């Protein structure tokens, strides 16, 4: 997700340098970046860089699944019904985000790439000295 968002950002910068003919590319790129960020922020908490940050920012799906795994693996017995229910809930929410991601890749990213091609934005934009 981050790699795609970064690449889209680079194309948006190129489009901004090209000028008015690429306004549609800039707008589509910014919407695409917002979609990718939204999905990423549902799956993980990107603002956590230190253990104490988990107190300041809400826990996301990946951390919840990891915590559930820790709970289940610490018991000598089979996982409880509640653990199964939580797993099913987390799994369905993660699957929903992955489906959203695939839809964004299949539709929005494809449309963005088409807009780049139609705008004729070169892969390398040279600036005059």
N, C-alpha and C positions, 0 to 999 in steps of 0.2 A: 504494500500500500504506500509506504513512504517513498520507495523508489519511483513509483508511477507519479505520485504527487510532485516529487522533485522534478521529474522530467517534464511534466505539464507546466510547472512553474518556469522552467527554462524556456519552453516554447512560448509562454506568455510574454516573457521578457523580450524574446526575439520579435514577437508580433508587435509589441509596444515600440520597438526601435524602427520597425518597418513603417508604421504610421497609420493613417486613417483606413486604408484598405484592409487592415487586419483587425478592425474593432470587434468583429464577430468572433474572431479567434480568441481575443483577450477575454471577452465576456463568457464564452463557452468554457475557456480554460479555468476561469475563476470559479464558475459554478461546479466544474468537475473537481477542482481542488476542495471545495466545500463539501461535496458529497463524499469524497475519499476521507477527509478529516472526520466527518460525522461517523462513518463506519468504523474508522480506527478508534475513535474515542468511545465507542460502545464496546469494542473488543478489549482494548487495553487502556490504561491510564498513562498517556505519554508524558505527563508533567511530573511523574514520580522519578526522581533521580537518586534519592537517598531513602533509607528505611523510614525515617520520621515523616517523609512526605506522604506516606499512606494515611497518616492522621488528617492531613490537610485536604486531601483530594479523595473523592469517592472511589470506592473499589469497583473495578470493572469485571467483565465476564471471565477473563483469563485468570485473574487472581482468585475469584470465587471458585472456579473449577480447581485450581491448585490447592486451595484451602480444603475443599471437599475431598480431594485425593489424600491429603494429609490425614484428615479425620478417619477416612475409611481404612487407610493403611495402618493406622495406629491400633486398631482393634483386633483382638484375637478371633472374634466371631465374624460371621458373614455381615455384609453391610445391612444396615437397618432399612426399613421401608421408607423412612424419611430421607435417608441418603439417596435411595433410588429415585424418589420424587424430585429431590433437588437436582440430581444429575439429569433427569429427564427435562426439567425446566431449563437448566443452563444449556443443555445440548440443543434444545429447540431454539433458544434465543441466539446461540452462536450460529446455528444453521441458518437462521433468518438473516443474520448479518452477512454471512458468507453468500447467501443467495442475492442479497442487495449488492454486494461487491461484484458478483458475476454479472448482474444486470447492468451495473455502471460500466463495467469493462466492455460488455457486449454492445451497449447502446451509446452511452455518453462518450466513452473513450473513442469508439469507432467514429462517431459524429465529429468529435474534436479533431481527429486525425484527417477526416475528410475536409473539414473547414480549413485546416492548415494547407492541405494540398490545393484546394480551390483558391486560397488567398495567394498561393505561390510564394510562401515564405521560404527563403533559402535556409538550408541547414546551418550555415555559418553566415552571420551578418557582420560585415566589416564596416567599421565606422571610419569616416574620413578624418584625416588628421588636420 
